[in-house]
Amino acid sequence: MGGPDFSFYQTDNVEERIRFLIEPIKNDIIPRFDNFLNCKEGLIEDVFSEPEYYKCPYAIALIILYLNNKNTEDNIKVLREEAIKAKLKDMKMASMIEEKVFQYFSNI
């Protein structure tokens, strides 16, 4: 949005400037927070679209599959293939992550 400073000038259309600030928050940031805080399936897409925001993107995506009861063998396979294509940084440990997540959810 043009840098860290944001200011209003007398000649500005205040409503337009406010809309400029609010629209990205309303349309992007709040839905991402909602996905994260409520462990919604949409978080998987968020992780893949901005993996650098997450320390363990594959682990998070896999956990979301489990939390949303989508942890079928086929879904996990598809998720892994997409994660490999996306070169998620924790894919070196994919087998271990899958094993640990499976163990955790098996004990619940």
Secondary structure by P-SEA (a helix, b strand, c coil): ccccccccccccaaaaaaaaacccccccaaaaaaaaaacccaaaaaaaacccccccaaaaaaaaaaaaccccaaaaaaaaaaaaaaccccccaaaaaaaaaaaaaaac
